[in-house]
Amino acid sequence: MQPETTRTMDHPGFFERAGPFTLVEVARACGADLAPHTDPGTLIHDVRPLSEAGPDEMSFLDNRKYLPQLQTTRSCACLILPELKDRLPEGTAALLTRQPYHGFAKALALFYPDSLRPQIATPGEQAIDPTAWLEEGVEIEPGAVIGRDVQIGRGTRIAAGAVIGARVTIGRDSYVGALATVSHALVGDRVTIHSGVRIGQDGFGFALGRGGHLKVPQIGRVIIQDNVEIGANTTIDRGALKDTIIGEGTKIDNLVQIGHNVIIGRHCVIVAQTGISGSAELGDFVVMGGQSGSVGHIKIGAGAHIAGAAHAKDDVPPGARMAGTPAKPLRMWARELALLKRLVERDRNAYPEGPSEET
């Protein structure tokens, strides 16, 4: 057994896929209409992102930020607003709906019917499932649970009460702390996961609506590369379709929240109580100070620093130093603070007893 990141291409995945389904079956399940002159018998085999979908797979477009990906998609069909159907490339069938994100959630439920049910680590009473594959030198403390088809490399220690979910792989010389849970994840070598960490739970994905909020199945994974350290009680959600990725050498403090589809580069530093929203991307050597955060779907360039309690709402260029809420270049933020201070001092000198009722 070689539970290394180089073997991830052979991983069977964490969810069983149903299908294939005809285009008309998919449209019916999603509450969508087929565009005219569409072959209803076309077979769809899976649901994938616009940038990754192949000729026998479907996708969706809900956020106009991703219109450039629509022009180059190879997907067989796409859930899309009626007014955008003419932007589809030739060969991609239109599944017309006023709510593409709702349709996407229903398509995932069709292809991955088990994805909405929480999975257990091992169906039997045995703490270490007989299908688990442990190299020589693995240490498992009392009370830990090792699920089916788990792979763990030599020198790795699993502390008391930790739970390693089905099909998880963990490399060599790693450590999983007491009461931590790891599911839907591929973990590299020399990774330290401290007590109470939660890795691989489903991301916070809901298609909002007046009639209620439809849960969107999360069928992605968490990829944690070598030499990563994750502080106590930090949570890292698995991806929706793509993977949540933590790059080599990154250090994450306690009580950090990392949403689904987030990509964190190599050797980043994420300080306590930081929150990173879904689909945000951090380049290499990014530093995020304590209680900082980012909205989703933005890119923070390599080497950028986000000061403590700052919150980025737009893309951040490489090497930038940002502060404040919303985050802005550090010098601009400092000058604004200085100006406010001068205004306060001026008013204090003009009205030492405070402004009168007449003023």
C-alpha positions as a printed NumPy array, in Angstrom:
array([[  0.   ,   0.   ,   0.   ],
       [  1.244,   3.471,  -0.906],
       [ -1.255,   6.009,   0.509],
       [  0.388,   8.984,  -1.193],
       [ -1.089,  11.929,  -3.09 ],
       [  0.301,  10.494,  -6.329],
       [ -2.311,   7.751,  -6.124],
       [ -5.349,  10.047,  -6.036],
       [ -6.182,   9.353,  -9.692],
       [ -6.927,   5.752,  -8.697],
       [ -9.262,   6.748,  -5.881],
       [-12.796,   5.361,  -6.414],
       [-14.488,   8.514,  -5.118],
       [-16.757,   8.958,  -2.134],
       [-20.184,   8.697,  -3.804],
       [-21.757,   6.132,  -6.115],
       [-23.127,   7.612,  -9.331],
       [-26.478,   6.596, -10.838],
       [-27.427,   6.83 , -14.486],
       [-26.857,   7.49 , -17.272],
       [-30.119,   9.35 , -17.851],
       [-31.643,  10.685, -21.028],
       [-31.825,  14.409, -21.553],
       [-35.593,  14.389, -21.174],
       [-35.306,  12.489, -17.862],
       [-32.8  ,  15.037, -16.6  ],
       [-35.001,  17.946, -17.716],
       [-38.002,  16.447, -15.954],
       [-36.048,  15.928, -12.724],
       [-34.657,  19.485, -12.83 ],
       [-37.925,  21.174, -13.717],
       [-36.365,  22.512, -16.935],
       [-37.578,  22.74 , -20.54 ],
       [-35.636,  21.414, -23.494],
       [-34.807,  23.96 , -26.167],
       [-36.373,  23.28 , -29.607],
       [-34.617,  20.831, -31.917],
       [-32.938,  19.051, -28.991],
       [-32.607,  15.257, -29.044],
       [-34.452,  14.122, -25.893],
       [-32.775,  10.717, -25.991],
       [-29.23 ,  12.026, -25.58 ],
       [-27.555,  10.24 , -22.672],
       [-26.066,  12.261, -19.801],
       [-23.545,  10.466, -17.596],
       [-22.605,  13.023, -14.927],
       [-22.802,  16.604, -13.629],
       [-19.591,  18.633, -13.825],
       [-18.469,  22.294, -13.677],
       [-18.559,  24.286, -16.918],
       [-14.78 ,  24.277, -17.226],
       [-14.46 ,  20.509, -16.735],
       [-17.59 ,  18.957, -18.272],
       [-17.081,  16.611, -21.21 ],
       [-19.284,  15.731, -24.191],
       [-21.398,  13.232, -22.214],
       [-21.782,  15.428, -19.098],
       [-24.046,  18.32 , -18.126],
       [-23.339,  21.57 , -16.323],
       [-25.099,  24.775, -15.257],
       [-24.66 ,  28.554, -15.302],
       [-26.116,  30.612, -12.468],
       [-23.45 ,  33.253, -11.8  ],
       [-22.798,  35.551, -14.794],
       [-19.205,  35.874, -13.615],
       [-18.634,  32.514, -15.292],
       [-19.962,  33.504, -18.734],
       [-16.43 ,  33.257, -20.249],
       [-16.366,  29.568, -19.26 ],
       [-19.699,  29.074, -21.015],
       [-18.155,  30.018, -24.347],
       [-15.551,  27.251, -24.125],
       [-17.477,  24.513, -22.322],
       [-17.56 ,  21.056, -23.868],
       [-20.62 ,  19.993, -21.88 ],
       [-23.393,  18.081, -23.605],
       [-26.116,  20.143, -21.923],
       [-26.37 ,  23.151, -19.638],
       [-28.995,  24.443, -17.226],
       [-29.336,  28.099, -18.17 ],
       [-31.621,  31.112, -18.136],
       [-33.714,  31.365, -21.335],
       [-32.251,  34.773, -22.241],
       [-28.721,  33.319, -22.225],
       [-29.367,  30.272, -24.39 ],
       [-27.889,  31.896, -27.506],
       [-24.528,  32.123, -25.754],
       [-24.168,  28.354, -25.588],
       [-21.54 ,  26.916, -27.926],
       [-22.611,  24.655, -30.745],
       [-23.263,  21.121, -29.544],
       [-24.366,  22.086, -26.022],
       [-28.086,  21.572, -25.467],
       [-30.009,  24.149, -23.446],
       [-31.989,  23.094, -20.397],
       [-34.082,  26.22 , -19.9  ],
       [-35.05 ,  27.258, -16.384],
       [-35.57 ,  30.438, -14.411],
       [-33.692,  28.828, -11.509],
       [-30.505,  27.136, -12.806],
       [-29.078,  26.654,  -9.313],
       [-32.226,  24.865,  -8.146],
       [-32.028,  22.686, -11.246],
       [-28.392,  21.931, -10.527],
       [-29.283,  20.775,  -6.988],
       [-31.971,  18.461,  -8.378],
       [-29.608,  17.083, -11.03 ],
       [-27.037,  16.199,  -8.375],
       [-29.717,  14.47 ,  -6.324],
       [-30.678,  12.463,  -9.436],
       [-27.137,  11.318, -10.242],
       [-25.957,  10.967,  -6.613],
       [-29.015,   9.841,  -4.617],
       [-26.955,   8.957,  -1.52 ],
       [-25.23 ,  12.332,  -1.321],
       [-27.914,  13.895,   0.877],
       [-27.649,  11.185,   3.525],
       [-24.834,  11.497,   6.095],
       [-22.467,   8.559,   5.819],
       [-21.154,   6.472,   8.682],
       [-17.501,   5.534,   8.94 ],
       [-17.955,   1.779,   9.323],
       [-21.219,  -0.186,   9.249],
       [-20.151,  -2.823,  11.755],
       [-19.279,  -2.756,  15.437],
       [-15.553,  -3.03 ,  14.84 ],
       [-13.573,   0.162,  15.497],
       [-11.198,  -0.628,  12.62 ],
       [-13.069,  -1.823,   9.553],
       [-11.577,  -5.057,   8.147],
       [-11.278,  -3.438,   4.701],
       [ -9.016,  -0.652,   6.022],
       [ -5.428,  -0.816,   4.776],
       [ -2.819,   0.256,   7.338],
       [  0.899,   0.199,   6.702],
       [  3.264,  -1.141,   9.32 ],
       [  3.94 ,   1.364,  12.083],
       [  0.52 ,   3.036,  12.114],
       [ -0.635,   3.806,  15.687],
       [ -4.351,   3.78 ,  16.516],
       [ -5.293,   4.895,  20.036],
       [ -8.306,   3.491,  21.923],
       [-11.673,   4.817,  20.846],
       [-10.628,   5.83 ,  17.335],
       [-12.809,   4.646,  14.454],
       [-11.312,   3.716,  11.074],
       [-13.867,   3.316,   8.286],
       [-14.128,   1.005,   5.312],
       [-11.484,   1.158,   2.578],
       [ -9.407,   3.697,   4.527],
       [ -5.691,   3.829,   3.672],
       [ -3.152,   5.096,   6.231],
       [  0.614,   5.281,   5.706],
       [  3.368,   4.181,   8.045],
       [  4.29 ,   6.359,  10.994],
       [  0.89 ,   8.036,  11.15 ],
       [ -0.851,   8.3  ,  14.533],
       [ -4.618,   8.472,  15.052],
       [ -5.475,   9.771,  18.534],
       [ -8.275,   8.652,  20.833],
       [-11.8  ,   9.288,  19.645],
       [-10.854,  10.415,  16.152],
       [-13.047,   9.225,  13.265],
       [-11.619,   8.512,   9.819],
       [-14.441,   8.157,   7.299],
       [-14.868,   5.663,   4.49 ],
       [-12.295,   5.732,   1.662],
       [-10.214,   8.477,   3.244],
       [ -6.488,   8.234,   2.53 ],
       [ -3.835,   9.616,   4.888],
       [ -0.144,   9.588,   4.018],
       [  2.892,   8.831,   6.105],
       [  4.099,  10.402,   9.366],
       [  0.89 ,  12.368,   9.825],
       [ -1.135,  12.97 ,  12.981],
       [ -4.892,  13.189,  13.604],
       [ -5.725,  14.591,  17.032],
       [ -8.259,  13.463,  19.589],
       [-11.916,  13.737,  18.575],
       [-11.063,  15.056,  15.103],
       [-13.13 ,  13.833,  12.152],
       [-11.843,  13.364,   8.613],
       [-14.174,  12.367,   5.79 ],
       [-14.247,  12.716,   1.985],
       [-10.574,  13.671,   2.081],
       [ -7.191,  12.727,   0.65 ],
       [ -4.465,  13.768,   3.085],
       [ -0.748,  13.883,   2.283],
       [  2.415,  13.124,   4.23 ],
       [  3.521,  14.873,   7.446],
       [  0.171,  16.551,   7.968],
       [ -0.813,  17.579,  11.5  ],
       [ -4.534,  17.747,  12.274],
       [ -5.141,  18.966,  15.824],
       [ -7.936,  18.043,  18.217],
       [-11.509,  18.769,  17.227],
       [-10.796,  19.553,  13.586],
       [-13.639,  18.802,  11.15 ],
       [-12.598,  17.978,   7.601],
       [-14.854,  16.94 ,   4.744],
       [-18.361,  17.748,   5.973],
       [-20.711,  19.012,   3.29 ],
       [-20.402,  22.651,   2.319],
       [-23.032,  25.271,   3.061],
       [-24.859,  25.035,  -0.248],
       [-28.541,  25.947,  -0.546],
       [-30.614,  27.151,  -3.469],
       [-32.631,  29.884,  -1.775],
       [-36.301,  30.378,  -2.549],
       [-39.512,  31.813,  -1.176],
       [-40.906,  28.324,  -0.7  ],
       [-37.88 ,  27.174,   1.292],
       [-34.212,  26.536,   0.757],
       [-33.228,  23.516,  -1.354],
       [-30.118,  21.692,  -0.141],
       [-27.484,  21.297,  -2.845],
       [-25.638,  17.937,  -2.668],
       [-21.89 ,  18.33 ,  -2.116],
       [-20.038,  15.564,  -3.957],
       [-16.498,  16.97 ,  -4.021],
       [-13.511,  16.183,  -1.828],
       [-10.906,  17.85 ,   0.361],
       [ -7.302,  17.565,  -0.84 ],
       [ -4.661,  18.341,   1.797],
       [ -1.119,  18.342,   0.47 ],
       [  2.1  ,  17.518,   2.333],
       [  3.395,  19.367,   5.42 ],
       [  0.146,  21.139,   6.253],
       [ -0.801,  21.933,   9.863],
       [ -4.433,  22.529,  10.87 ],
       [ -5.266,  24.058,  14.254],
       [ -7.817,  22.867,  16.796],
       [-11.519,  23.156,  15.963],
       [-10.925,  24.394,  12.433],
       [-13.465,  23.281,   9.812],
       [-12.791,  22.592,   6.133],
       [-15.819,  21.816,   3.945],
       [-15.588,  19.436,   1.02 ],
       [-16.205,  20.755,  -2.47 ],
       [-19.564,  20.858,  -4.192],
       [-18.398,  19.569,  -7.588],
       [-14.723,  20.467,  -7.499],
       [-12.287,  19.855,  -4.623],
       [-11.416,  22.049,  -1.673],
       [ -7.607,  22.197,  -1.777],
       [ -5.078,  23.11 ,   0.941],
       [ -1.646,  23.614,  -0.605],
       [  1.673,  22.197,   0.525],
       [  3.195,  23.701,   3.648],
       [  0.201,  25.868,   4.559],
       [ -0.311,  26.56 ,   8.265],
       [ -3.837,  27.083,   9.594],
       [ -4.553,  28.318,  13.124],
       [ -7.397,  27.368,  15.479],
       [-11.063,  28.15 ,  14.773],
       [-10.737,  28.857,  11.047],
       [-13.651,  28.224,   8.664],
       [-12.846,  27.249,   5.065],
       [-15.83 ,  26.897,   2.748],
       [-16.469,  24.545,  -0.145],
       [-14.387,  24.755,  -3.339],
       [-11.823,  27.04 ,  -1.688],
       [ -8.314,  26.714,  -3.126],
       [ -5.461,  27.717,  -0.822],
       [ -1.986,  27.85 ,  -2.316],
       [  1.361,  26.695,  -0.968],
       [  2.856,  27.98 ,   2.298],
       [ -0.031,  30.246,   3.227],
       [ -0.631,  31.369,   6.824],
       [ -4.251,  31.57 ,   8.007],
       [ -4.606,  33.   ,  11.536],
       [ -7.329,  32.202,  14.081],
       [-11.007,  32.979,  13.488],
       [-10.535,  33.691,   9.799],
       [-13.416,  32.82 ,   7.479],
       [-12.915,  32.06 ,   3.781],
       [-16.124,  31.794,   1.757],
       [-16.811,  29.212,  -0.92 ],
       [-14.885,  29.202,  -4.217],
       [-12.37 ,  31.82 ,  -3.088],
       [ -8.805,  31.238,  -4.312],
       [ -5.607,  32.149,  -2.464],
       [ -2.254,  32.152,  -4.218],
       [  1.008,  30.948,  -2.686],
       [  2.36 ,  32.613,   0.478],
       [ -0.827,  34.55 ,   1.242],
       [ -1.182,  35.694,   4.886],
       [ -4.605,  36.288,   6.445],
       [ -4.583,  37.894,   9.897],
       [ -6.814,  36.955,  12.811],
       [-10.56 ,  37.48 ,  12.339],
       [-10.065,  38.405,   8.677],
       [-12.192,  37.027,   5.885],
       [-13.089,  36.979,   2.235],
       [-16.297,  36.759,   0.259],
       [-16.719,  33.898,  -2.179],
       [-15.566,  33.649,  -5.794],
       [-12.656,  36.111,  -5.474],
       [ -8.915,  35.64 ,  -6.006],
       [ -6.25 ,  36.779,  -3.562],
       [ -2.938,  36.965,  -5.368],
       [  0.32 ,  35.324,  -4.347],
       [  2.119,  36.992,  -1.466],
       [ -0.787,  39.243,  -0.52 ],
       [ -1.404,  40.11 ,   3.146],
       [ -4.897,  40.629,   4.564],
       [ -4.605,  42.404,   7.925],
       [ -6.387,  41.198,  11.049],
       [-10.135,  41.945,  11.031],
       [ -9.964,  42.994,   7.353],
       [-12.455,  41.587,   4.887],
       [-11.789,  41.308,   1.176],
       [-14.793,  41.669,  -1.121],
       [-12.968,  42.016,  -4.465],
       [ -9.969,  40.385,  -6.114],
       [ -6.672,  41.274,  -4.415],
       [ -3.573,  41.713,  -6.605],
       [ -0.4  ,  39.737,  -5.864],
       [  1.764,  41.227,  -3.133],
       [ -0.869,  43.71 ,  -1.967],
       [ -1.204,  44.77 ,   1.676],
       [ -4.871,  45.186,   2.569],
       [ -6.666,  46.412,   5.684],
       [-10.108,  47.519,   6.806],
       [-13.679,  46.543,   5.962],
       [-14.131,  46.376,   3.054],
       [-10.427,  45.717,   2.585],
       [ -8.436,  48.39 ,   0.753],
       [ -4.708,  49.081,   0.266],
       [ -3.024,  49.538,   3.629],
       [ -1.745,  53.062,   2.931],
       [ -5.193,  54.257,   1.841],
       [ -6.763,  52.744,   4.955],
       [ -4.138,  54.35 ,   7.222],
       [ -4.629,  57.777,   5.588],
       [ -8.395,  57.532,   6.021],
       [ -7.928,  56.751,   9.723],
       [ -5.558,  59.691,  10.111],
       [ -8.042,  62.01 ,   8.392],
       [-10.871,  60.855,  10.652],
       [ -8.666,  61.391,  13.684],
       [ -7.906,  64.964,  12.585],
       [-11.612,  65.682,  12.039],
       [-12.45 ,  64.385,  15.515],
       [ -9.661,  66.473,  17.074],
       [-10.845,  69.585,  15.199],
       [-14.409,  69.158,  16.462],
       [-13.153,  68.567,  19.988],
       [-11.18 ,  71.825,  19.916],
       [-14.119,  73.762,  18.42 ],
       [-16.612,  72.428,  20.968],
       [-14.679,  71.532,  24.144],
       [-17.942,  71.158,  26.064],
       [-19.629,  69.372,  23.185],
       [-21.905,  70.995,  20.569],
       [-24.793,  73.111,  21.89 ],
       [-28.412,  72.405,  21.05 ],
       [-28.366,  75.403,  18.67 ],
       [-25.541,  73.913,  16.628]])
